[in-house]
């Protein structure tokens, strides 16, 4: 990704990443680690040394406020416009992607003077974990249109793959997915295998460089996390 295409300076994005750390949207624990959604299907996977909580208060008490949601949606819009990525509708992966999609819909209307339908997918939680179900709402978007998939981050693309298949089963074209953070643990390859291009505003590698530069993590932590990524990508 080229920051220049976003009309945002590298420093602006770096400052936002630091802000996310300061509000506890990013947590680091190189001793105990964290469990992720991927551990539902792969409990033997190494625990993550980082945890990104890009959720709002209404969604499991997340730390993000409207200001952070708006900033991420602005980054999404600038990226999509700067890279000429076309879409007729937008669909969040529930529930983490929902606030970003709603705000992006507002930004498109205000800046482009066009209404982009917002599609809604079912989220099911059961004994076997969380899964994306059928399409619930389309806001009258005709079948055969291009739908942009939106989420907060991507690890191995499990929920994104389910969302893609649900949308395609309903008759829509899904060729692009945008997230704020790519954890660089196979998500891009998983999307590519489905014929979907993954777009991200930040990568885990770039986040680590910012945090090391600003002494938010030690050199030892940086090396441990890099080793973790190498072993789980």
Z-matrix of the N, CA and C atoms (Angstrom, degrees):
N
C 1 1.465
C 2 1.511 1 109.88
N 3 1.290 2 116.67 1 136.77
C 4 1.454 3 121.92 2 176.06
C 5 1.517 4 109.64 3 -98.62
N 6 1.327 5 116.49 4 120.32
C 7 1.460 6 119.82 5 178.88
C 8 1.518 7 110.38 6 -62.97
N 9 1.320 8 116.73 7 -31.66
C 10 1.456 9 119.78 8 179.33
C 11 1.518 10 112.30 9 -58.78
N 12 1.322 11 116.82 10 -35.69
C 13 1.458 12 120.97 11 179.06
C 14 1.524 13 111.60 12 -65.28
N 15 1.340 14 116.24 13 -21.43
C 16 1.449 15 119.97 14 -176.35
C 17 1.514 16 112.57 15 -85.87
N 18 1.326 17 118.05 16 -10.33
C 19 1.452 18 122.14 17 -171.05
C 20 1.527 19 111.12 18 60.88
N 21 1.303 20 115.75 19 24.94
C 22 1.454 21 123.23 20 173.87
C 23 1.524 22 106.66 21 -121.09
N 24 1.322 23 116.17 22 138.31
C 25 1.450 24 118.37 23 177.62
C 26 1.516 25 109.33 24 -76.58
N 27 1.340 26 115.75 25 159.66
C 28 1.459 27 119.95 26 176.47
C 29 1.525 28 110.18 27 -59.95
N 30 1.325 29 116.29 28 -36.56
C 31 1.461 30 119.76 29 -179.71
C 32 1.530 31 111.23 30 -65.51
N 33 1.321 32 117.19 31 -36.85
C 34 1.462 33 120.28 32 178.55
C 35 1.523 34 110.79 33 -61.25
N 36 1.321 35 116.64 34 -45.07
C 37 1.452 36 120.33 35 178.43
C 38 1.517 37 110.71 36 -67.10
N 39 1.336 38 117.10 37 -41.87
C 40 1.464 39 120.71 38 178.21
C 41 1.524 40 110.73 39 -59.27
N 42 1.314 41 116.83 40 -43.78
C 43 1.466 42 120.95 41 -179.90
C 44 1.526 43 110.57 42 -62.87
N 45 1.325 44 116.59 43 -37.74
C 46 1.458 45 119.90 44 179.43
C 47 1.529 46 110.62 45 -67.72
N 48 1.328 47 117.17 46 -39.07
C 49 1.460 48 120.91 47 177.32
C 50 1.520 49 110.76 48 -63.23
N 51 1.321 50 116.49 49 -38.79
C 52 1.464 51 120.75 50 177.05
C 53 1.527 52 110.07 51 -66.37
N 54 1.324 53 116.51 52 -39.65
C 55 1.459 54 120.82 53 178.38
C 56 1.530 55 110.52 54 -62.05
N 57 1.325 56 117.62 55 -40.89
C 58 1.457 57 120.82 56 178.09
C 59 1.522 58 111.01 57 -60.71
N 60 1.305 59 116.63 58 -36.91
C 61 1.471 60 120.85 59 176.43
C 62 1.527 61 110.21 60 -66.09
N 63 1.311 62 116.44 61 -41.78
C 64 1.466 63 121.01 62 -176.78
C 65 1.526 64 112.73 63 -67.22
N 66 1.330 65 117.82 64 -28.96
C 67 1.464 66 120.21 65 -179.94
C 68 1.533 67 111.05 66 -95.57
N 69 1.325 68 116.66 67 13.68
C 70 1.468 69 123.00 68 177.02
C 71 1.530 70 113.60 69 66.53
N 72 1.309 71 116.02 70 25.39
C 73 1.458 72 119.38 71 172.06
C 74 1.527 73 110.08 72 -78.78
N 75 1.325 74 116.29 73 -15.35
C 76 1.457 75 122.56 74 176.14
C 77 1.523 76 107.97 75 -126.86
N 78 1.328 77 115.77 76 124.47
C 79 1.460 78 120.47 77 178.83
C 80 1.522 79 109.25 78 -122.96
N 81 1.318 80 115.37 79 143.88
C 82 1.458 81 121.35 80 -178.39
C 83 1.517 82 109.03 81 -128.49
N 84 1.329 83 116.20 82 129.65
C 85 1.462 84 121.79 83 177.46
C 86 1.524 85 107.57 84 -146.96
N 87 1.317 86 115.95 85 98.49
C 88 1.459 87 120.50 86 -177.28
C 89 1.532 88 112.63 87 -84.47
N 90 1.338 89 116.99 88 1.29
C 91 1.464 90 120.46 89 178.35
C 92 1.529 91 112.17 90 -101.46
N 93 1.347 92 117.13 91 -53.55
C 94 1.462 93 120.65 92 -177.21
C 95 1.523 94 112.63 93 -95.21
N 96 1.327 95 117.68 94 -36.86
C 97 1.454 96 121.34 95 179.93
C 98 1.524 97 113.05 96 78.96
N 99 1.339 98 115.52 97 -179.37
C 100 1.464 99 122.37 98 -176.18
C 101 1.527 100 109.76 99 -134.56
N 102 1.323 101 115.56 100 149.74
C 103 1.467 102 120.12 101 172.55
C 104 1.521 103 108.64 102 -89.95
N 105 1.332 104 116.15 103 147.30
C 106 1.460 105 123.10 104 179.59
C 107 1.518 106 109.07 105 -122.10
N 108 1.330 107 115.80 106 175.30
C 109 1.462 108 119.66 107 177.71
C 110 1.525 109 111.27 108 -60.06
N 111 1.327 110 117.23 109 -32.51
C 112 1.457 111 120.30 110 -177.93
C 113 1.528 112 111.71 111 -61.72
N 114 1.354 113 116.68 112 -23.85
C 115 1.459 114 119.46 113 -179.64
C 116 1.525 115 112.37 114 -71.62
N 117 1.335 116 117.85 115 -13.96
C 118 1.459 117 120.28 116 175.07
C 119 1.527 118 110.46 117 -65.58
N 120 1.335 119 116.21 118 -38.74
C 121 1.462 120 120.97 119 179.87
C 122 1.521 121 112.43 120 -98.02
N 123 1.331 122 115.99 121 -19.55
C 124 1.465 123 120.66 122 -178.51
C 125 1.528 124 109.34 123 -136.83
N 126 1.343 125 117.03 124 73.60
C 127 1.469 126 120.17 125 -176.39
C 128 1.516 127 114.19 126 -63.71
N 129 1.323 128 117.53 127 -18.04
C 130 1.459 129 120.64 128 -179.06
C 131 1.530 130 112.52 129 -85.37
N 132 1.321 131 116.97 130 -5.99
C 133 1.473 132 120.23 131 -179.34
C 134 1.527 133 110.04 132 -63.20
N 135 1.337 134 117.51 133 146.32
C 136 1.473 135 119.91 134 178.49
C 137 1.518 136 111.30 135 -57.97
N 138 1.322 137 116.82 136 141.65
C 139 1.460 138 120.38 137 177.19
C 140 1.522 139 109.42 138 -64.87
N 141 1.315 140 115.75 139 144.67
C 142 1.456 141 120.42 140 -179.87
C 143 1.525 142 110.23 141 -74.55
N 144 1.311 143 116.35 142 140.88
C 145 1.461 144 120.63 143 177.36
C 146 1.518 145 111.76 144 -87.59
N 147 1.344 146 116.09 145 -7.62
C 148 1.459 147 121.83 146 177.48
C 149 1.519 148 109.34 147 -131.81
N 150 1.321 149 115.11 148 150.51
C 151 1.454 150 120.34 149 176.14
C 152 1.519 151 108.44 150 -135.15
N 153 1.321 152 116.48 151 124.85
C 154 1.465 153 122.43 152 178.98
C 155 1.524 154 108.29 153 -107.70
N 156 1.312 155 116.43 154 117.51
C 157 1.458 156 121.89 155 179.30
C 158 1.525 157 108.52 156 -110.44
N 159 1.322 158 116.05 157 86.19
C 160 1.462 159 121.69 158 -177.69
C 161 1.520 160 110.00 159 -98.93
N 162 1.336 161 114.73 160 51.36
C 163 1.453 162 121.24 161 -178.32
C 164 1.528 163 110.44 162 -117.91
N 165 1.326 164 115.07 163 158.29
C 166 1.458 165 120.04 164 177.85
C 167 1.526 166 109.39 165 -89.89
N 168 1.336 167 116.18 166 169.97
C 169 1.466 168 120.60 167 -175.77
C 170 1.521 169 112.47 168 -59.26
N 171 1.345 170 117.27 169 -35.88
C 172 1.459 171 121.07 170 -179.11
C 173 1.523 172 112.80 171 -69.06
N 174 1.304 173 117.04 172 -15.16
C 175 1.467 174 121.89 173 -179.56
C 176 1.526 175 108.82 174 -110.54
N 177 1.324 176 114.91 175 88.66
C 178 1.463 177 122.52 176 177.43
C 179 1.523 178 113.15 177 59.22
N 180 1.343 179 116.23 178 32.97
C 181 1.454 180 120.51 179 174.57
C 182 1.514 181 114.90 180 67.98
N 183 1.332 182 117.20 181 32.97
C 184 1.462 183 120.74 182 179.81
C 185 1.517 184 112.53 183 -62.47
N 186 1.336 185 118.16 184 158.93
C 187 1.459 186 122.35 185 -175.36
C 188 1.524 187 115.65 186 -86.29
N 189 1.329 188 118.50 187 -10.14
C 190 1.462 189 120.08 188 -174.88
C 191 1.530 190 111.59 189 -76.65
N 192 1.319 191 115.14 190 138.29
C 193 1.457 192 122.28 191 173.64
C 194 1.528 193 108.07 192 -103.74
N 195 1.333 194 115.81 193 -179.53
C 196 1.458 195 119.85 194 178.80
C 197 1.528 196 111.32 195 -58.30
N 198 1.336 197 117.21 196 -34.81
C 199 1.463 198 120.75 197 -178.07
C 200 1.519 199 111.37 198 -60.78
N 201 1.339 200 118.03 199 -44.08
C 202 1.460 201 120.93 200 179.92
C 203 1.532 202 110.98 201 -71.24
N 204 1.323 203 116.05 202 -38.74
C 205 1.470 204 119.61 203 177.56
C 206 1.524 205 110.02 204 -61.59
N 207 1.325 206 116.54 205 -44.11
C 208 1.456 207 120.58 206 179.45
C 209 1.522 208 111.35 207 -63.53
N 210 1.319 209 117.45 208 -41.55
C 211 1.469 210 119.85 209 179.98
C 212 1.524 211 111.03 210 -62.75
N 213 1.317 212 117.05 211 -43.26
C 214 1.461 213 119.89 212 179.77
C 215 1.525 214 110.50 213 -65.93
N 216 1.326 215 117.25 214 -40.86
C 217 1.467 216 120.34 215 178.05
C 218 1.521 217 110.94 216 -64.12
N 219 1.326 218 117.41 217 -37.03
C 220 1.465 219 121.03 218 176.33
C 221 1.522 220 111.16 219 -63.83
N 222 1.318 221 116.01 220 -40.24
C 223 1.462 222 120.26 221 176.75
C 224 1.528 223 110.52 222 -64.06
N 225 1.322 224 116.30 223 -41.73
C 226 1.468 225 119.94 224 176.49
C 227 1.530 226 110.47 225 -58.50
N 228 1.322 227 116.65 226 -49.51
C 229 1.461 228 120.36 227 -176.26
C 230 1.517 229 111.56 228 -62.75
N 231 1.327 230 116.62 229 -44.24
C 232 1.457 231 119.99 230 179.96
C 233 1.522 232 111.36 231 -63.65
N 234 1.323 233 116.59 232 -40.10
C 235 1.462 234 120.55 233 178.51
C 236 1.527 235 110.76 234 -63.77
N 237 1.321 236 116.16 235 -48.05
C 238 1.465 237 120.64 236 -177.98
C 239 1.523 238 111.47 237 -62.17
N 240 1.330 239 115.95 238 -42.77
C 241 1.465 240 120.11 239 179.54
C 242 1.520 241 110.65 240 -68.59
N 243 1.327 242 116.51 241 -43.17
C 244 1.464 243 120.61 242 -177.79
C 245 1.506 244 113.74 243 -66.61
N 246 1.329 245 116.56 244 -25.78
C 247 1.459 246 120.75 245 -179.34
C 248 1.528 247 112.87 246 -106.22
N 249 1.349 248 116.14 247 11.00
C 250 1.471 249 122.14 248 175.57
C 251 1.528 250 112.79 249 53.12
N 252 1.319 251 116.27 250 45.16
C 253 1.456 252 121.45 251 178.71
C 254 1.527 253 108.51 252 -90.85
N 255 1.314 254 116.06 253 115.36
C 256 1.451 255 120.65 254 -177.17
C 257 1.513 256 112.95 255 -88.70
N 258 1.329 257 116.23 256 147.54
C 259 1.461 258 121.58 257 177.50
C 260 1.526 259 108.39 258 -160.70
N 261 1.332 260 114.79 259 145.21
C 262 1.461 261 121.22 260 179.59
C 263 1.524 262 111.67 261 -99.22
N 264 1.318 263 116.15 262 -26.15
C 265 1.453 264 122.11 263 179.20
C 266 1.512 265 109.34 264 -146.50
N 267 1.327 266 116.23 265 164.54
C 268 1.455 267 120.74 266 178.69
C 269 1.520 268 108.63 267 -128.08
N 270 1.331 269 115.35 268 145.12
C 271 1.457 270 120.06 269 -178.38
C 272 1.518 271 109.40 270 -139.25
N 273 1.337 272 117.63 271 119.68
C 274 1.457 273 119.96 272 176.96
C 275 1.522 274 111.43 273 -81.82
N 276 1.315 275 116.02 274 151.07
C 277 1.459 276 120.61 275 168.47
C 278 1.527 277 105.83 276 -81.79
N 279 1.338 278 118.44 277 116.77
C 280 1.459 279 119.88 278 -174.51
C 281 1.541 280 111.35 279 -73.83
N 282 1.346 281 115.04 280 143.64
C 283 1.460 282 126.08 281 1.10
C 284 1.531 283 110.74 282 -108.88
N 285 1.328 284 117.62 283 -9.87
C 286 1.460 285 121.21 284 -175.18
C 287 1.525 286 112.66 285 -61.71
N 288 1.339 287 116.89 286 -35.21
C 289 1.456 288 119.41 287 -177.38
C 290 1.514 289 114.61 288 -81.91
N 291 1.341 290 117.33 289 -11.30
C 292 1.463 291 121.45 290 -172.43
C 293 1.526 292 114.94 291 -60.35
N 294 1.338 293 120.23 292 -48.98
C 295 1.472 294 118.69 293 -178.40
C 296 1.522 295 113.29 294 -64.37
N 297 1.322 296 117.84 295 -33.64
C 298 1.470 297 120.51 296 179.55
C 299 1.524 298 110.78 297 -69.03
N 300 1.330 299 116.36 298 -39.57
C 301 1.463 300 120.25 299 178.90
C 302 1.526 301 111.01 300 -65.77
N 303 1.330 302 116.34 301 -42.07
C 304 1.460 303 119.68 302 179.27
C 305 1.513 304 112.33 303 -62.77
N 306 1.331 305 116.31 304 -41.21
C 307 1.461 306 119.80 305 179.41
C 308 1.525 307 110.68 306 -71.60
N 309 1.333 308 117.72 307 -36.62
C 310 1.465 309 120.21 308 176.92
C 311 1.524 310 110.27 309 -62.60
N 312 1.317 311 117.55 310 -39.50
C 313 1.455 312 121.22 311 177.12
C 314 1.529 313 110.68 312 -57.60
N 315 1.336 314 117.06 313 -42.50
C 316 1.459 315 121.85 314 178.90
C 317 1.530 316 111.17 315 -65.99
N 318 1.331 317 116.98 316 -42.18
C 319 1.461 318 121.07 317 -178.77
C 320 1.526 319 110.82 318 -64.56
N 321 1.335 320 116.79 319 -42.05
C 322 1.471 321 120.45 320 178.57
C 323 1.518 322 110.28 321 -61.30
N 324 1.322 323 116.79 322 -41.48
C 325 1.462 324 119.85 323 179.78
C 326 1.528 325 111.23 324 -65.44
N 327 1.332 326 116.62 325 -43.36
C 328 1.463 327 120.91 326 -177.17
C 329 1.530 328 112.55 327 -70.67
N 330 1.331 329 117.24 328 -39.20
C 331 1.459 330 120.14 329 -173.13
C 332 1.523 331 113.57 330 -96.61
N 333 1.316 332 117.96 331 -25.91
C 334 1.461 333 120.86 332 -177.82
C 335 1.523 334 112.92 333 -113.06
N 336 1.326 335 115.40 334 -8.11
C 337 1.467 336 121.41 335 -179.86
C 338 1.526 337 111.82 336 56.65
N 339 1.309 338 115.66 337 42.78
C 340 1.461 339 120.08 338 173.96
C 341 1.521 340 109.23 339 -139.11
N 342 1.315 341 114.40 340 149.11
C 343 1.453 342 120.62 341 -179.70
C 344 1.524 343 109.65 342 -97.09
N 345 1.310 344 115.74 343 122.51
C 346 1.458 345 121.34 344 179.17
C 347 1.527 346 108.47 345 -107.84
N 348 1.321 347 118.01 346 114.85
C 349 1.467 348 119.96 347 -179.92
C 350 1.528 349 112.10 348 -58.22
N 351 1.323 350 114.72 349 144.60
C 352 1.464 351 122.42 350 179.56
C 353 1.524 352 108.31 351 -110.23
N 354 1.312 353 116.73 352 114.75
C 355 1.455 354 121.80 353 -179.24
C 356 1.527 355 110.29 354 -89.55
N 357 1.320 356 115.98 355 153.60
C 358 1.459 357 121.16 356 -177.00
C 359 1.521 358 110.54 357 -127.17
N 360 1.328 359 115.51 358 130.10
C 361 1.460 360 121.81 359 178.11
C 362 1.527 361 110.50 360 -107.99
N 363 1.314 362 115.39 361 151.00
C 364 1.454 363 121.65 362 177.07
C 365 1.529 364 109.94 363 -77.94
N 366 1.339 365 116.17 364 143.54
C 367 1.456 366 120.87 365 172.86
C 368 1.517 367 108.24 366 -119.66
N 369 1.324 368 115.48 367 124.25
C 370 1.455 369 120.64 368 -177.70
C 371 1.523 370 109.91 369 -112.51
N 372 1.322 371 115.87 370 136.40
C 373 1.460 372 121.15 371 177.33
C 374 1.518 373 108.48 372 -124.03
N 375 1.321 374 115.78 373 123.32
C 376 1.456 375 120.37 374 -178.97
C 377 1.509 376 111.29 375 -141.22
N 378 1.304 377 115.74 376 -166.97
C 379 1.461 378 120.92 377 -178.01
C 380 1.521 379 112.40 378 -65.93
N 381 1.334 380 115.79 379 -22.88
C 382 1.469 381 119.73 380 -179.73
C 383 1.524 382 112.16 381 -97.20
N 384 1.340 383 116.84 382 15.07
C 385 1.458 384 120.26 383 176.68
C 386 1.516 385 113.11 384 105.78
N 387 1.325 386 115.26 385 -166.04
C 388 1.463 387 121.74 386 -177.10
C 389 1.520 388 110.29 387 -100.32
N 390 1.331 389 115.69 388 138.06
C 391 1.458 390 120.25 389 -178.47
C 392 1.530 391 110.45 390 -140.22
N 393 1.326 392 115.33 391 154.06
C 394 1.453 393 121.30 392 175.62
C 395 1.518 394 108.52 393 -90.74
N 396 1.334 395 115.76 394 127.21
C 397 1.459 396 120.54 395 -177.44
C 398 1.516 397 112.93 396 -99.83
N 399 1.306 398 115.73 397 -145.28
C 400 1.461 399 121.27 398 -172.78
C 401 1.530 400 111.88 399 -79.22
N 402 1.321 401 114.59 400 167.99
C 403 1.457 402 121.48 401 176.98
C 404 1.523 403 109.43 402 -75.77
N 405 1.348 404 117.06 403 128.09
C 406 1.461 405 121.76 404 -176.46
C 407 1.524 406 113.20 405 -100.38
N 408 1.343 407 117.14 406 -41.43
C 409 1.462 408 121.29 407 -176.96
C 410 1.522 409 110.09 408 -137.19
N 411 1.335 410 116.43 409 146.05
C 412 1.461 411 121.22 410 -179.05
C 413 1.528 412 113.30 411 -123.72
N 414 1.339 413 117.86 412 -10.04
C 415 1.474 414 122.35 413 -172.50
C 416 1.533 415 110.61 414 48.88
N 417 1.331 416 115.70 415 39.63
C 418 1.475 417 124.25 416 174.68
C 419 1.528 418 113.76 417 65.10
N 420 1.332 419 118.07 418 23.42
C 421 1.465 420 119.64 419 174.75
C 422 1.525 421 109.07 420 -73.20
N 423 1.345 422 118.20 421 121.97
C 424 1.472 423 120.49 422 -178.36
C 425 1.526 424 112.54 423 -62.23
N 426 1.311 425 115.39 424 145.69
C 427 1.465 426 120.09 425 173.51
C 428 1.515 427 109.39 426 -60.72
N 429 1.327 428 116.23 427 148.91
C 430 1.457 429 121.15 428 -178.51
C 431 1.511 430 113.29 429 93.76
N 432 1.351 431 116.79 430 -5.61
C 433 1.468 432 120.67 431 179.00
C 434 1.524 433 110.87 432 -84.32
N 435 1.329 434 115.48 433 162.54
C 436 1.465 435 122.02 434 -179.67
C 437 1.521 436 110.26 435 -86.56
N 438 1.310 437 115.40 436 127.96
C 439 1.463 438 120.89 437 -179.81
C 440 1.525 439 109.48 438 -115.89
N 441 1.329 440 115.54 439 128.96
C 442 1.462 441 121.88 440 176.93
C 443 1.523 442 108.55 441 -91.47
N 444 1.322 443 117.12 442 124.66
C 445 1.457 444 122.31 443 178.48
C 446 1.533 445 109.15 444 -87.62
N 447 1.339 446 116.39 445 137.43
C 448 1.464 447 121.55 446 -175.54
C 449 1.523 448 110.35 447 -130.10
N 450 1.327 449 116.21 448 136.01
C 451 1.465 450 120.67 449 174.10
C 452 1.519 451 109.64 450 -150.95
N 453 1.330 452 115.87 451 171.59
C 454 1.460 453 119.59 452 -178.97
C 455 1.519 454 111.63 453 -75.60
N 456 1.334 455 116.97 454 -45.18
C 457 1.461 456 120.68 455 -178.72
C 458 1.516 457 109.36 456 -153.63
N 459 1.322 458 114.62 457 174.27
C 460 1.463 459 119.47 458 178.77
C 461 1.518 460 109.19 459 -139.58
N 462 1.332 461 115.16 460 137.81
C 463 1.460 462 120.96 461 175.34
C 464 1.519 463 108.52 462 -113.25
N 465 1.334 464 116.08 463 -77.14
C 466 1.469 465 119.67 464 179.11
C 467 1.527 466 113.66 465 -115.96
N 468 1.299 467 117.09 466 6.04
C 469 1.472 468 122.44 467 171.90
C 470 1.520 469 114.77 468 76.44
N 471 1.331 470 118.63 469 14.54
C 472 1.463 471 119.59 470 -178.51
C 473 1.508 472 113.61 471 -58.74
N 474 1.341 473 117.61 472 -55.66
C 475 1.471 474 120.44 473 -178.74
C 476 1.526 475 111.24 474 -69.54
N 477 1.332 476 116.32 475 -33.70
C 478 1.471 477 118.79 476 177.58
C 479 1.527 478 111.10 477 -64.16
N 480 1.319 479 117.12 478 -40.10
C 481 1.462 480 120.84 479 179.29
C 482 1.524 481 110.57 480 -63.40
N 483 1.338 482 116.87 481 -41.07
C 484 1.462 483 120.26 482 177.59
C 485 1.525 484 110.96 483 -62.98
N 486 1.343 485 115.91 484 -40.30
C 487 1.466 486 120.14 485 179.36
C 488 1.527 487 110.86 486 -64.78
N 489 1.315 488 116.63 487 -43.06
C 490 1.468 489 120.75 488 179.25
C 491 1.522 490 110.29 489 -58.93
N 492 1.326 491 116.70 490 -46.36
C 493 1.459 492 119.64 491 -177.59
C 494 1.531 493 111.72 492 -66.97
N 495 1.333 494 117.42 493 -36.52
C 496 1.464 495 120.36 494 177.97
C 497 1.522 496 110.94 495 -64.62
N 498 1.318 497 116.80 496 -42.14
C 499 1.463 498 120.96 497 180.00
C 500 1.525 499 111.03 498 -68.10
N 501 1.311 500 116.89 499 -41.18
C 502 1.464 501 120.21 500 179.44
C 503 1.523 502 110.84 501 -68.16
N 504 1.332 503 116.69 502 -38.15
C 505 1.470 504 119.82 503 177.24
C 506 1.526 505 110.85 504 -61.56
N 507 1.356 506 115.44 505 -28.73
C 508 1.471 507 119.98 506 179.65
C 509 1.522 508 112.12 507 -85.09
N 510 1.338 509 117.08 508 -1.08
C 511 1.460 510 119.98 509 174.69
C 512 1.514 511 116.17 510 100.94
N 513 1.332 512 117.60 511 13.00
C 514 1.462 513 120.22 512 -178.62
C 515 1.523 514 111.88 513 -102.58
N 516 1.323 515 114.95 514 158.37
C 517 1.460 516 122.27 515 177.51
C 518 1.524 517 108.13 516 -96.08
N 519 1.323 518 116.73 517 126.13
C 520 1.467 519 121.69 518 178.10
C 521 1.520 520 108.02 519 -125.79
N 522 1.329 521 115.79 520 110.47
C 523 1.466 522 120.71 521 -178.84
C 524 1.522 523 112.90 522 -124.28
N 525 1.347 524 117.31 523 -10.77
C 526 1.457 525 120.99 524 -176.78
C 527 1.529 526 110.58 525 -137.82
N 528 1.318 527 114.52 526 143.02
C 529 1.458 528 122.02 527 176.38
C 530 1.526 529 107.43 528 -136.45
N 531 1.337 530 116.91 529 132.73
C 532 1.457 531 119.97 530 178.92
C 533 1.528 532 109.84 531 -120.88
N 534 1.330 533 114.94 532 136.80
C 535 1.465 534 122.30 533 177.63
C 536 1.518 535 108.21 534 -133.68
N 537 1.316 536 115.88 535 160.51
C 538 1.462 537 118.03 536 175.39
C 539 1.519 538 110.24 537 -74.82
N 540 1.335 539 117.23 538 -43.39
C 541 1.462 540 120.57 539 -174.51
C 542 1.518 541 111.79 540 -126.90
N 543 1.314 542 115.91 541 130.12
C 544 1.459 543 122.96 542 170.23
C 545 1.526 544 107.16 543 -100.80
N 546 1.327 545 117.04 544 113.97
C 547 1.459 546 120.87 545 -179.94
C 548 1.532 547 111.85 546 -73.59
N 549 1.325 548 117.15 547 -5.29
C 550 1.476 549 122.73 548 176.42
C 551 1.528 550 112.11 549 58.76
N 552 1.333 551 114.81 550 44.90
C 553 1.460 552 119.64 551 179.60
C 554 1.523 553 111.23 552 -125.76
N 555 1.308 554 115.58 553 36.50
C 556 1.456 555 121.02 554 174.94
C 557 1.507 556 115.30 555 104.27
N 558 1.332 557 117.82 556 -3.36
C 559 1.461 558 120.41 557 -178.03
C 560 1.513 559 113.74 558 -63.22
N 561 1.327 560 116.74 559 -43.01
C 562 1.466 561 120.74 560 -179.38
C 563 1.521 562 111.20 561 -62.84
N 564 1.332 563 115.75 562 -42.20
C 565 1.465 564 119.94 563 178.99
C 566 1.523 565 110.79 564 -67.23
N 567 1.336 566 116.43 565 -37.26
C 568 1.457 567 120.11 566 178.20
C 569 1.514 568 112.10 567 -63.32
N 570 1.323 569 116.46 568 -40.58
C 571 1.458 570 120.67 569 177.30
C 572 1.531 571 110.96 570 -67.98
N 573 1.318 572 115.73 571 -41.82
C 574 1.464 573 119.61 572 -179.45
C 575 1.527 574 111.26 573 -61.09
N 576 1.321 575 116.44 574 -35.43
C 577 1.468 576 120.26 575 178.98
C 578 1.525 577 111.42 576 -64.03
N 579 1.334 578 116.68 577 -22.53
C 580 1.463 579 121.78 578 177.62
C 581 1.531 580 112.17 579 -95.32
N 582 1.331 581 116.31 580 2.59
C 583 1.457 582 119.58 581 -177.67
C 584 1.514 583 113.02 582 78.69
N 585 1.340 584 116.58 583 25.34
C 586 1.459 585 121.86 584 -179.49
C 587 1.523 586 109.36 585 -117.14
N 588 1.335 587 116.09 586 132.01
C 589 1.456 588 121.19 587 177.51
C 590 1.524 589 109.42 588 -88.18
N 591 1.326 590 116.15 589 127.86
C 592 1.461 591 120.84 590 178.00
C 593 1.521 592 109.35 591 -91.09
N 594 1.325 593 115.63 592 132.30
C 595 1.462 594 122.67 593 175.43
C 596 1.528 595 107.86 594 -119.46
N 597 1.324 596 117.19 595 134.59
C 598 1.465 597 119.98 596 -179.78
C 599 1.521 598 109.86 597 -136.02
N 600 1.325 599 115.04 598 147.79
C 601 1.459 600 120.48 599 177.46
C 602 1.524 601 110.72 600 -80.39
N 603 1.315 602 116.74 601 -37.73
C 604 1.471 603 121.50 602 -179.98
C 605 1.516 604 109.35 603 -138.34
N 606 1.308 605 115.23 604 152.00
C 607 1.461 606 121.09 605 173.95
C 608 1.524 607 108.45 606 -111.19
N 609 1.313 608 115.82 607 159.73
C 610 1.458 609 119.22 608 179.66
C 611 1.525 610 110.63 609 -62.24
N 612 1.317 611 116.95 610 -34.94
C 613 1.469 612 120.26 611 178.24
C 614 1.518 613 111.13 612 -61.78
N 615 1.341 614 116.61 613 -43.45
C 616 1.463 615 119.66 614 -179.76
C 617 1.525 616 111.20 615 -67.64
N 618 1.337 617 117.30 616 -35.62
C 619 1.463 618 120.87 617 177.23
C 620 1.519 619 110.25 618 -63.27
N 621 1.323 620 116.71 619 -43.92
C 622 1.463 621 120.68 620 179.71
C 623 1.520 622 111.48 621 -60.83
N 624 1.326 623 116.82 622 -40.34
C 625 1.467 624 120.01 623 -179.67
C 626 1.527 625 110.52 624 -63.99
N 627 1.329 626 116.80 625 -41.33
C 628 1.469 627 120.47 626 178.96
C 629 1.521 628 110.34 627 -63.77
N 630 1.317 629 116.82 628 -45.25
C 631 1.460 630 120.00 629 -176.63
C 632 1.524 631 111.74 630 -69.75
N 633 1.319 632 116.79 631 -34.76
C 634 1.476 633 118.29 632 176.70
C 635 1.524 634 110.09 633 -68.53
N 636 1.323 635 116.62 634 -42.21
C 637 1.466 636 120.85 635 -178.76
C 638 1.524 637 111.41 636 -61.26
N 639 1.350 638 116.61 637 -36.03
C 640 1.460 639 120.58 638 -177.76
C 641 1.524 640 112.64 639 -97.08
N 642 1.338 641 116.16 640 13.21
C 643 1.471 642 122.62 641 175.35
C 644 1.529 643 113.17 642 60.00
N 645 1.331 644 116.22 643 30.27
C 646 1.453 645 119.96 644 174.58
C 647 1.527 646 110.85 645 -81.70
N 648 1.319 647 115.83 646 -20.57
C 649 1.455 648 121.87 647 172.28
C 650 1.521 649 108.05 648 -131.37
N 651 1.313 650 115.96 649 153.23
C 652 1.456 651 120.48 650 179.07
C 653 1.531 652 110.03 651 -82.07
N 654 1.322 653 115.20 652 167.18
C 655 1.467 654 119.64 653 176.97
C 656 1.524 655 109.62 654 -61.72
N 657 1.340 656 116.45 655 -38.36
C 658 1.463 657 120.30 656 179.59
C 659 1.531 658 110.84 657 -63.64
N 660 1.333 659 116.95 658 -43.26
C 661 1.462 660 120.38 659 177.99
C 662 1.522 661 110.66 660 -63.96
N 663 1.314 662 115.74 661 -41.74
C 664 1.465 663 120.20 662 179.05
C 665 1.527 664 110.17 663 -58.22
N 666 1.312 665 116.96 664 -45.95
C 667 1.468 666 121.17 665 -178.68
C 668 1.523 667 111.11 666 -66.89
N 669 1.339 668 117.23 667 -39.38
C 670 1.459 669 120.79 668 178.17
C 671 1.523 670 111.37 669 -63.08
N 672 1.327 671 116.47 670 -43.04
C 673 1.458 672 120.17 671 -178.61
C 674 1.521 673 110.97 672 -68.98
N 675 1.326 674 116.94 673 -38.42
C 676 1.459 675 119.86 674 177.40
C 677 1.530 676 110.16 675 -62.66
N 678 1.333 677 116.58 676 -40.35
C 679 1.467 678 120.56 677 178.48
C 680 1.528 679 109.95 678 -65.21
N 681 1.316 680 117.05 679 -40.14
C 682 1.465 681 121.89 680 177.65
C 683 1.529 682 110.37 681 -59.99
N 684 1.326 683 116.12 682 -45.87
C 685 1.458 684 119.83 683 179.47
C 686 1.521 685 112.00 684 -62.46
N 687 1.320 686 115.46 685 -41.00
C 688 1.470 687 119.52 686 -179.37
C 689 1.520 688 110.80 687 -61.85
N 690 1.330 689 116.22 688 -36.06
C 691 1.455 690 120.71 689 -175.75
C 692 1.525 691 113.27 690 -84.63
N 693 1.340 692 116.77 691 -12.01
C 694 1.468 693 118.92 692 -176.70
C 695 1.517 694 113.23 693 -118.62
N 696 1.324 695 117.60 694 0.43
C 697 1.480 696 119.87 695 -178.16
C 698 1.524 697 110.12 696 -83.43
